[in-house]
């Protein structure tokens, strides 16, 4: 037996997704956009401060060297919590294959932790987190494209037949 609230949830859902779920997915998509903006900022910081630090007049400037070396790492490290939240939402609502989500997060984590513990470097692990953010961007885009396509009105044969009968000159009244 279904209750009134169950009926209202069925009527308000879009293709099996409750409005709250869609709102959470949109929030995760916004968090992913912030992560991607941070990645772009890290790339720009690397290029700008690397170029300035390579100028002969600034070779001995420690501040520029630290900005060139550490700022991109810090910006990409800020994306990790956002990406983990996105992974949880994608995994929770099955927007991507669960094995794919687990593999990308697992491999990126192992490379980052292994690089920090054994190789005393973080660049390869942080570089793998770049790819995760862009992979999740595609997952969100595919989901919302699915909702848009599924919301388009259906063209049934009945509506086509109805249009044919109204445009037929023999059937029009005088």
C-alpha positions in Angstrom: 0.0 0.0 0.0 1.4 3.4 -1.0 0.9 6.4 1.1 0.3 10.0 -0.1 3.9 10.9 0.5 5.1 8.0 -1.6 2.8 9.1 -4.4 4.0 12.7 -4.2 7.6 11.5 -4.4 6.9 9.4 -7.4 5.2 12.4 -9.1 8.0 14.8 -8.2 10.9 12.6 -9.3 12.6 13.0 -12.6 13.4 9.6 -14.1 13.8 8.0 -10.7 15.8 10.8 -9.1 14.2 12.8 -6.3 14.5 16.6 -6.4 16.8 16.4 -3.3 19.1 14.0 -5.1 19.3 16.3 -8.2 20.0 19.2 -5.9 22.9 17.3 -4.3 24.3 16.3 -7.7 24.1 19.9 -8.9 26.0 21.0 -5.7 28.6 18.4 -6.4 28.9 19.7 -10.0 29.5 23.2 -8.6 32.2 21.8 -6.3 33.8 20.1 -9.3 33.8 23.4 -11.2 35.5 25.0 -8.3 38.1 22.2 -8.3 38.7 22.7 -12.0 39.1 26.4 -11.5 41.7 25.7 -8.8 43.5 23.4 -11.3 43.6 26.1 -13.9 44.8 28.6 -11.3 47.6 26.1 -10.4 48.7 25.8 -14.0 48.7 29.6 -14.5 50.6 30.1 -11.2 53.2 27.5 -12.4 53.6 29.3 -15.7 53.7 32.8 -14.4 55.9 32.3 -11.4 58.1 29.9 -13.3 58.7 32.4 -16.0 59.4 35.2 -13.6 61.7 33.0 -11.5 63.6 32.1 -14.6 64.5 35.7 -15.3 68.1 36.4 -14.3 67.3 39.3 -12.1 65.0 37.1 -9.9 67.2 33.9 -9.7 68.0 34.5 -6.0 64.5 35.5 -4.9 63.2 32.8 -2.5 59.6 34.1 -2.5 59.2 33.7 -6.2 60.8 30.3 -6.1 58.5 29.2 -3.3 55.5 30.6 -5.2 56.6 28.7 -8.3 57.3 25.5 -6.5 54.7 25.3 -3.7 51.6 27.3 -4.8 50.6 24.9 -7.6 50.9 22.0 -5.2 48.8 23.8 -2.6 46.1 24.7 -5.1 45.9 21.1 -6.4 45.9 19.8 -2.9 42.8 22.0 -2.2 40.9 20.1 -4.9 41.3 16.7 -3.2 38.5 17.2 -0.6 36.2 18.6 -3.3 37.0 15.6 -5.6 36.4 13.1 -2.8 33.0 14.7 -2.2 32.2 14.5 -5.9 33.3 10.8 -5.9 31.0 10.1 -3.0 28.0 11.7 -4.8 28.8 10.0 -8.1 29.2 6.6 -6.3 26.1 7.2 -4.2 23.8 8.0 -7.1 25.5 5.6 -9.6 26.3 8.3 -12.1 29.4 6.3 -13.2 30.4 2.7 -12.7 31.3 2.1 -9.1 34.5 0.2 -10.1 35.6 3.2 -12.1 35.1 5.6 -9.2 36.9 3.4 -6.8 39.8 2.8 -9.2 40.4 6.4 -10.0 40.3 7.5 -6.3 42.3 4.5 -5.2 45.0 4.8 -7.8 45.3 8.6 -7.3 45.6 8.1 -3.5 48.1 5.3 -3.8 50.3 7.3 -6.2 50.1 10.4 -4.0 50.8 8.5 -0.7 53.5 6.3 -2.3 55.2 9.3 -3.9 55.2 11.2 -0.6 56.5 8.2 1.5 58.9 6.5 -0.8 60.0 9.0 -3.5 59.8 12.2 -1.5 57.8 13.8 -4.3 54.2 14.7 -4.8 54.0 15.8 -8.4 52.9 12.5 -9.9 50.2 11.9 -7.3 48.9 15.4 -7.6 48.9 15.1 -11.4 46.7 12.1 -11.1 44.2 14.1 -9.1 44.0 16.5 -12.0 42.6 13.7 -14.2 40.0 12.7 -11.6 38.4 16.1 -11.5 38.1 16.2 -15.3 36.7 12.6 -15.4 34.0 13.7 -12.9 33.2 16.7 -15.0 32.3 14.4 -17.8 30.2 12.2 -15.6 28.2 15.2 -14.4 27.8 16.5 -17.9 26.5 13.1 -19.2 24.0 12.9 -16.3 22.5 16.3 -17.0 22.5 15.7 -20.7 20.5 12.5 -20.0 18.0 14.5 -17.9 17.6 17.1 -20.7 17.1 14.5 -23.4 14.7 12.5 -21.2 12.6 15.6 -20.5 12.0 16.3 -24.2 8.4 15.6 -25.3 7.9 12.3 -26.9 6.8 12.1 -30.5 4.3 9.3 -30.6 2.6 8.0 -33.7 -0.7 9.3 -32.3 0.4 12.9 -32.3 1.8 12.4 -35.8 -1.5 11.0 -37.0 -3.4 13.8 -35.3 -1.3 16.4 -37.1 -1.8 14.6 -40.4 -5.6 14.6 -40.0 -5.8 18.3 -39.2 -3.7 19.4 -42.1 -5.6 17.2 -44.6 -7.7 19.5 -46.8 -10.5 16.9 -47.2 -11.0 16.8 -43.4 -11.2 20.5 -42.8 -14.7 21.9 -42.2 -16.1 24.6 -44.3 
